Amino acid sequence: MHDEFLCHVTAYGTCGGQRIGVPLGTYRAPTLALALWWLRDRASWIAERLDPSPEAPAFPAAALVPVADTVADVPALLRAWCADDIQQDLVADELAGGRLVRIAASDDTTEYELLAESIDALRMQRTLPALVVPVS
């Protein structure tokens, strides 16, 4: 069983023709349950910032406008992922098996990526002998 997990959230966009990543958070989870909780919490956090309630008092009238129907609804995708028990179980199984998990959603300007991986699996990869291939 993998006991600790490293979780990251990053937003990627294009600036000056280059793909740029902006870290939105990192968490070293001491348990699988906390890794899953943190990923769901960050997905909800992103969704709320991209699609806040228009009735919220912090926004002046008409400050928020809907996007075109052709633009992917990242907040809805992230909220759906958080609420999907089957997806949560799949992520838990992958992490418990020592595999990297990547959840990503994109709109027309930005890709939002949530990553999690077992710290134990990372340590085991470092102890494997490197593949050495002669060049001549």
C-alpha positions as CSV (number, residue, x, y, z in Angstrom):
1,M,0.0,0.0,0.0
2,H,1.3,3.4,-0.9
3,D,1.1,5.7,2.1
4,E,2.0,9.2,1.0
5,F,1.0,11.1,-2.1
6,L,2.3,14.2,-3.9
7,C,-0.5,16.3,-5.4
8,H,-0.2,19.3,-7.8
9,V,-2.5,21.7,-9.5
10,T,-1.3,23.7,-12.5
11,A,-2.9,26.0,-15.1
12,Y,-1.3,26.0,-18.6
13,G,-1.7,28.7,-21.2
14,T,0.1,30.3,-24.1
15,C,2.2,33.4,-23.7
16,G,4.4,34.7,-26.5
17,G,3.8,31.5,-28.4
18,Q,5.1,29.3,-25.6
19,R,3.2,27.0,-23.3
20,I,3.5,28.4,-19.8
21,G,2.5,26.6,-16.6
22,V,1.4,28.5,-13.5
23,P,1.4,26.4,-10.3
24,L,-1.8,26.7,-8.3
25,G,-0.9,24.5,-5.4
26,T,1.0,21.5,-4.1
27,Y,0.1,19.2,-1.2
28,R,1.9,16.2,0.3
29,A,-0.9,14.1,1.5
30,P,-0.2,11.7,4.3
31,T,-3.0,9.3,3.3
32,L,-4.9,8.3,0.2
33,A,-8.1,9.7,1.6
34,L,-6.5,13.1,2.1
35,A,-5.0,13.1,-1.4
36,L,-8.5,12.5,-2.9
37,W,-10.0,15.1,-0.7
38,W,-7.4,17.7,-1.7
39,L,-7.8,17.0,-5.4
40,R,-11.6,17.4,-5.1
41,D,-11.2,20.5,-3.0
42,R,-8.8,22.1,-5.6
43,A,-11.1,21.1,-8.5
44,S,-14.0,22.8,-6.7
45,W,-11.9,25.8,-5.9
46,I,-11.0,26.2,-9.6
47,A,-14.6,25.7,-10.7
48,E,-15.9,28.3,-8.2
49,R,-13.3,30.9,-9.4
50,L,-14.1,30.3,-13.1
51,D,-17.9,30.2,-12.6
52,P,-18.9,32.0,-9.4
53,S,-22.5,32.5,-8.5
54,P,-23.7,35.7,-10.4
55,E,-25.8,36.6,-7.3
56,A,-22.7,36.9,-5.1
57,P,-22.5,40.3,-3.6
58,A,-18.9,40.7,-4.6
59,F,-19.8,41.2,-8.2
60,P,-21.4,44.3,-9.7
61,A,-24.4,43.8,-11.9
62,A,-23.5,42.6,-15.4
63,A,-19.9,42.0,-14.4
64,L,-20.1,38.3,-15.4
65,V,-21.1,37.3,-18.9
66,P,-21.7,33.9,-20.4
67,V,-19.2,32.4,-22.9
68,A,-20.1,30.9,-26.2
69,D,-21.7,27.5,-26.4
70,T,-18.7,26.2,-28.3
71,V,-16.4,26.8,-25.3
72,A,-15.9,23.8,-23.0
73,D,-17.5,24.3,-19.6
74,V,-14.5,23.6,-17.4
75,P,-16.3,24.4,-14.1
76,A,-19.1,21.9,-15.0
77,L,-16.6,19.3,-15.9
78,L,-14.6,19.7,-12.7
79,R,-17.8,19.7,-10.6
80,A,-19.0,16.6,-12.3
81,W,-15.7,14.9,-11.7
82,C,-15.9,15.7,-8.0
83,A,-19.4,14.3,-7.7
84,D,-18.7,11.1,-9.6
85,D,-18.2,8.3,-7.1
86,I,-17.1,5.9,-9.9
87,Q,-14.3,8.3,-11.0
88,Q,-13.2,8.8,-7.4
89,D,-12.9,5.1,-7.0
90,L,-10.9,4.8,-10.2
91,V,-8.5,7.5,-9.1
92,A,-8.2,5.8,-5.6
93,D,-7.4,2.5,-7.3
94,E,-4.8,4.0,-9.6
95,L,-3.1,5.9,-6.7
96,A,-3.2,2.8,-4.4
97,G,-1.5,0.9,-7.3
98,G,1.3,3.3,-7.4
99,R,0.3,4.9,-10.7
100,L,0.3,8.6,-11.6
101,V,-3.1,10.1,-12.0
102,R,-3.8,13.1,-14.2
103,I,-7.1,14.9,-14.4
104,A,-7.3,17.7,-17.0
105,A,-9.9,20.0,-18.4
106,S,-9.5,22.7,-21.0
107,D,-11.3,25.7,-22.4
108,D,-10.3,27.9,-25.3
109,T,-7.4,29.6,-23.4
110,T,-6.3,27.4,-20.5
111,E,-5.7,23.8,-19.4
112,Y,-6.3,23.0,-15.8
113,E,-4.3,19.9,-14.6
114,L,-4.6,18.0,-11.3
115,L,-1.8,15.5,-10.7
116,A,-1.2,13.0,-8.0
117,E,1.3,10.2,-7.5
118,S,2.6,8.0,-4.8
119,I,5.7,9.2,-3.1
120,D,6.7,5.5,-2.5
121,A,6.4,4.8,-6.2
122,L,8.6,7.8,-6.9
123,R,11.2,6.5,-4.5
124,M,11.1,3.0,-6.0
125,Q,11.7,4.5,-9.5
126,R,14.8,6.2,-8.3
127,T,16.2,3.0,-7.0
128,L,15.8,1.1,-10.3
129,P,19.0,0.8,-12.2
130,A,19.2,3.1,-15.2
131,L,19.0,1.6,-18.7
132,V,22.5,1.9,-20.2
133,V,22.8,1.3,-23.9
134,P,26.2,1.4,-25.6
135,V,26.5,4.0,-28.3
136,S,29.2,2.4,-30.4
